[in-house]
Amino acid sequence: MKPAGWWRRRSLRARLTLITSAGLAVALALAAVLLANALRSALINGLDVSARQGAVEVAALLDQNRLPSPVPVPPDTVTVQVLDASGRIVNVSAGADRLVPMLPLAQARAAARTGQAQMLAGPPLGMPSLIRVVAVPASGRHIVIAAVSFAQVHESLATLARALFIGTPLLLGLLALAIWLVTGYTLRPIAALRRGAAEVTGTGVPRALPVPPARDEVRSLAVTLNDMLARLAEAQQRQRDLVSDTAHELRSPIASIRAQLEVALDYPAAADWPELARDVHADTLRLARLAEDLLL
């Protein structure tokens, strides 16, 4: 079965619903992707701001020679390492690795210079999940490296993905149902016109079709069809009148010819055949004129 043939056999209501639903499906998919990307960017930006704020506070304490050991940061929030000019770890927050820097010295200096955060795998660094890492310069060519866990953001994005995966098809189904109902309600005047036209076809008697109250294209169509049916009714009435008048006009000469011929046949001896012929000939000419008028 060719797709074009299948499509042409669908009703107008079905085609409108399918086309609109397809457009909504594309729009909802794009909206879901944009929402997920926007939320991911916002959450990651929040992590970077949190890590950078912690690093800046530690760098300020280091600049004032007031940084204690271990580095005072809230637990389970920011992990901090302080590197000296040679890249050795000189101070850390509670629970942080004291041997392996989260960023090599060259990468740490580049990150401190550009201000860009990096995504790193946590397990090689003794952390359970992905982490976002930032670096901030401090006095004495020190570099403060701060990291925050990406687990909470990952969980939030996974929850959003599940919600979109379930909610988007449900929303599309509800919208498609609403489109189907609204389209059916919109096409009700056309269905009423079809039923009225079917009744006219069945009875053969032109009558007015229902005109919807809304001043739209369907109303214009109904008014046009009613004008056409009114003209057809007038033409039909004129045809009836013509047939009635013609039948009356034909009845008189035919009756005259019949009466004269019947009398002549009943009383052939008393019949004046030349006179009869002239009378029948006159009635025949009258019939001929009526036939010509009918043709005209």
C-alpha positions as CSV (number, residue, x, y, z in Angstrom):
1,M,0.0,0.0,0.0
2,K,1.5,3.3,-1.1
3,P,1.8,6.0,1.7
4,A,0.2,8.6,-0.5
5,G,-2.9,6.4,-1.2
6,W,-3.2,5.6,2.5
7,W,-3.0,9.3,3.4
8,R,-5.6,10.3,0.8
9,R,-8.0,7.7,2.2
10,R,-7.9,9.3,5.7
11,S,-10.6,11.6,6.8
12,L,-10.0,15.4,7.0
13,R,-10.3,15.1,10.8
14,A,-7.7,12.4,11.0
15,R,-5.3,14.2,8.7
16,L,-5.5,17.4,10.6
17,T,-5.0,15.6,13.9
18,L,-2.0,13.7,12.5
19,I,-0.3,16.8,11.0
20,T,-0.8,18.9,14.1
21,S,0.3,16.1,16.4
22,A,3.4,15.6,14.3
23,G,4.2,19.3,14.6
24,L,3.6,19.2,18.4
25,A,5.8,16.1,18.7
26,V,8.7,17.9,17.1
27,A,8.1,21.0,19.2
28,L,7.9,19.1,22.4
29,A,11.0,17.1,21.6
30,L,12.9,20.4,20.9
31,A,11.6,21.9,24.1
32,A,12.6,18.9,26.1
33,V,16.1,19.0,24.7
34,L,16.4,22.8,25.3
35,L,15.1,22.4,28.8
36,A,17.5,19.6,29.6
37,N,20.5,21.6,28.2
38,A,19.4,24.8,30.0
39,L,19.0,23.0,33.3
40,R,22.4,21.2,32.9
41,S,24.1,24.5,32.1
42,A,22.5,26.2,35.1
43,L,23.4,23.4,37.5
44,I,27.0,23.2,36.3
45,N,27.3,26.9,36.5
46,G,26.1,26.7,40.1
47,L,28.7,24.0,40.9
48,D,31.4,26.1,39.3
49,V,30.4,29.2,41.3
50,S,30.3,27.2,44.5
51,A,33.8,25.7,43.9
52,R,35.3,29.1,42.8
53,Q,33.8,30.9,45.8
54,G,35.4,28.3,48.1
55,A,38.7,28.6,46.3
56,V,38.6,32.4,46.5
57,E,38.0,32.4,50.2
58,V,40.9,30.0,50.8
59,A,43.1,32.1,48.6
60,A,42.2,35.2,50.6
61,L,43.1,33.4,53.9
62,L,46.4,32.3,52.3
63,D,47.2,35.9,51.1
64,Q,46.7,37.1,54.7
65,N,48.8,34.2,56.1
66,R,45.8,33.1,58.1
67,L,45.1,29.8,56.4
68,P,45.0,26.9,59.0
69,S,45.6,23.3,58.3
70,P,43.5,21.5,57.4
71,V,41.8,24.1,55.2
72,P,38.5,25.0,56.9
73,V,35.6,24.3,54.4
74,P,32.2,22.8,55.1
75,P,32.3,19.0,55.1
76,D,31.0,17.2,52.0
77,T,30.8,20.4,50.0
78,V,34.2,21.6,48.6
79,T,37.4,19.7,48.4
80,V,40.5,22.0,48.4
81,Q,44.2,21.5,47.7
82,V,46.8,24.2,47.9
83,L,49.8,23.9,45.6
84,D,53.1,25.8,46.0
85,A,55.2,27.2,43.1
86,S,56.8,23.8,42.4
87,G,53.4,22.0,42.3
88,R,53.7,20.2,45.7
89,I,50.6,20.0,47.9
90,V,51.2,22.2,51.0
91,N,47.7,22.2,52.5
92,V,44.4,20.4,52.0
93,S,40.8,20.3,53.3
94,A,39.7,17.4,55.6
95,G,39.7,14.2,53.6
96,A,41.5,15.5,50.6
97,D,44.4,13.6,48.9
98,R,47.8,15.0,50.2
99,L,49.9,13.2,47.6
100,V,48.3,13.5,44.2
101,P,47.1,16.9,43.0
102,M,43.7,17.0,41.3
103,L,45.3,19.0,38.5
104,P,48.9,18.9,37.3
105,L,50.8,22.1,37.9
106,A,50.6,23.2,34.2
107,Q,46.9,22.5,34.0
108,A,46.3,24.2,37.3
109,R,48.2,27.4,36.2
110,A,46.2,27.4,32.9
111,A,42.9,26.9,34.7
112,A,43.8,29.7,37.2
113,R,44.7,32.0,34.3
114,T,41.6,31.3,32.1
115,G,39.1,30.7,35.0
116,Q,37.6,27.7,33.2
117,A,36.3,24.7,35.2
118,Q,37.1,21.1,34.2
119,M,35.2,17.9,34.5
120,L,37.3,15.0,36.0
121,A,36.7,11.4,37.0
122,G,36.5,11.2,40.8
123,P,37.6,7.6,41.5
124,P,41.3,8.0,40.5
125,L,41.4,10.9,42.9
126,G,39.7,9.0,45.7
127,M,36.2,10.6,45.1
128,P,33.1,8.5,44.3
129,S,31.8,10.4,41.3
130,L,32.6,13.0,38.6
131,I,33.9,16.3,39.9
132,R,34.1,19.9,38.7
133,V,37.5,21.4,39.4
134,V,38.5,25.1,39.4
135,A,41.8,26.8,40.2
136,V,42.5,30.2,41.7
137,P,45.9,32.0,42.0
138,A,47.1,33.1,45.4
139,S,50.1,34.9,46.8
140,G,53.6,33.4,46.6
141,R,52.7,31.8,43.3
142,H,50.5,29.4,45.1
143,I,47.4,27.9,43.4
144,V,44.2,26.9,45.2
145,I,42.4,24.0,43.6
146,A,38.8,23.4,44.6
147,A,36.5,20.6,43.5
148,V,32.8,19.8,44.0
149,S,30.9,16.6,43.4
150,F,28.9,16.3,40.2
151,A,26.7,13.5,41.7
152,Q,23.8,15.7,42.7
153,V,23.7,17.4,39.3
154,H,23.8,14.0,37.6
155,E,21.0,12.7,39.7
156,S,18.9,15.8,39.0
157,L,19.5,15.5,35.3
158,A,18.6,11.8,35.4
159,T,15.4,12.6,37.2
160,L,14.5,15.2,34.6
161,A,15.3,12.8,31.8
162,R,12.9,10.2,33.3
163,A,10.2,12.8,33.8
164,L,10.5,14.0,30.2
165,F,10.7,10.5,28.8
166,I,7.3,9.7,30.5
167,G,5.7,13.1,30.6
168,T,6.3,14.2,27.0
169,P,4.5,11.2,25.4
170,L,1.6,11.6,27.9
171,L,1.4,15.3,27.1
172,L,1.5,14.7,23.4
173,G,-1.3,12.1,23.8
174,L,-3.5,14.5,25.7
175,L,-2.9,17.3,23.1
176,A,-3.6,14.9,20.2
177,L,-6.9,13.9,21.9
178,A,-7.8,17.6,22.4
179,I,-7.0,18.3,18.8
180,W,-9.2,15.3,17.7
181,L,-12.1,16.6,19.8
182,V,-11.7,20.2,18.8
183,T,-11.4,19.3,15.1
184,G,-14.6,17.1,15.4
185,Y,-16.4,20.0,17.0
186,T,-15.2,22.4,14.3
187,L,-16.3,20.1,11.5
188,R,-19.8,19.5,12.9
189,P,-21.4,22.2,10.6
190,I,-19.9,20.4,7.6
191,A,-21.4,17.1,8.8
192,A,-24.8,18.9,9.2
193,L,-24.5,20.2,5.6
194,R,-23.7,16.7,4.4
195,R,-26.7,15.2,6.1
196,G,-28.9,18.0,4.7
197,A,-27.6,17.4,1.2
198,A,-28.2,13.7,1.6
199,E,-31.8,14.3,2.5
200,V,-32.2,16.6,-0.5
201,T,-30.8,13.9,-2.7
202,G,-33.0,11.2,-1.2
203,T,-36.3,13.2,-1.4
204,G,-35.5,15.1,-4.6
205,V,-37.1,18.2,-3.1
206,P,-34.7,21.2,-2.6
207,R,-34.8,22.7,0.8
208,A,-32.5,25.0,2.9
209,L,-29.5,23.5,4.5
210,P,-28.5,24.4,8.1
211,V,-26.5,27.6,8.4
212,P,-24.0,27.6,11.3
213,P,-24.0,30.7,13.5
214,A,-20.2,31.4,13.2
215,R,-19.3,33.8,10.4
216,D,-16.6,31.7,8.8
217,E,-16.0,29.9,5.6
218,V,-18.4,27.1,6.5
219,R,-21.2,29.6,6.8
220,S,-20.3,31.2,3.5
221,L,-20.4,27.7,1.9
222,A,-23.9,27.0,3.5
223,V,-25.3,30.3,2.2
224,T,-23.9,29.7,-1.3
225,L,-25.4,26.2,-1.3
226,N,-28.8,27.5,-0.1
227,D,-28.8,30.1,-2.9
228,M,-28.1,27.4,-5.4
229,L,-30.8,25.1,-4.0
230,A,-33.3,28.1,-4.0
231,R,-32.5,28.7,-7.7
232,L,-32.9,25.0,-8.4
233,A,-36.3,25.0,-6.6
234,E,-37.4,28.0,-8.6
235,A,-36.3,26.3,-11.8
236,Q,-38.1,23.1,-10.8
237,Q,-41.3,25.1,-10.1
238,R,-41.0,26.8,-13.5
239,Q,-40.6,23.4,-15.1
240,R,-43.8,22.2,-13.3
241,D,-45.7,25.2,-14.4
242,L,-44.5,24.8,-17.9
243,V,-45.5,21.2,-18.0
244,S,-48.9,22.0,-16.5
245,D,-49.6,24.8,-19.0
246,T,-48.3,22.7,-21.9
247,A,-50.5,19.8,-20.9
248,H,-53.5,22.1,-20.7
249,E,-52.7,23.6,-24.1
250,L,-52.2,20.1,-25.7
251,R,-55.3,18.7,-24.2
252,S,-57.7,21.0,-26.1
253,P,-56.6,20.3,-29.8
254,I,-56.1,16.6,-29.0
255,A,-59.6,16.4,-27.5
256,S,-61.0,18.3,-30.6
257,I,-59.3,16.0,-33.1
258,R,-60.5,12.9,-31.2
259,A,-64.1,14.0,-30.9
260,Q,-64.3,14.9,-34.6
261,L,-62.8,11.7,-35.7
262,E,-65.0,9.6,-33.4
263,V,-68.2,11.3,-34.8
264,A,-67.0,10.9,-38.3
265,L,-66.3,7.2,-37.8
266,D,-69.6,6.6,-36.1
267,Y,-71.6,8.4,-38.8
268,P,-69.5,8.3,-41.9
269,A,-72.4,9.0,-44.2
270,A,-73.3,12.3,-42.5
271,A,-69.7,13.5,-42.1
272,D,-68.5,16.4,-44.1
273,W,-65.0,15.0,-44.8
274,P,-63.5,18.1,-46.4
275,E,-64.6,20.2,-43.5
276,L,-63.4,17.6,-41.0
277,A,-60.0,17.5,-42.7
278,R,-59.7,21.3,-42.5
279,D,-60.6,21.3,-38.8
280,V,-58.2,18.4,-38.1
281,H,-55.5,20.2,-40.1
282,A,-56.0,23.4,-38.1
283,D,-55.7,21.5,-34.8
284,T,-52.6,19.7,-36.1
285,L,-51.0,23.1,-36.9
286,R,-51.8,24.2,-33.4
287,L,-50.1,21.1,-32.0
288,A,-47.1,21.8,-34.2
289,R,-46.8,25.4,-32.9
290,L,-47.0,24.1,-29.3
291,A,-44.3,21.6,-30.1
292,E,-42.1,24.4,-31.5
293,D,-42.7,26.5,-28.4
294,L,-41.7,23.6,-26.2
295,L,-38.5,23.2,-28.2
296,L,-37.8,26.9,-27.9
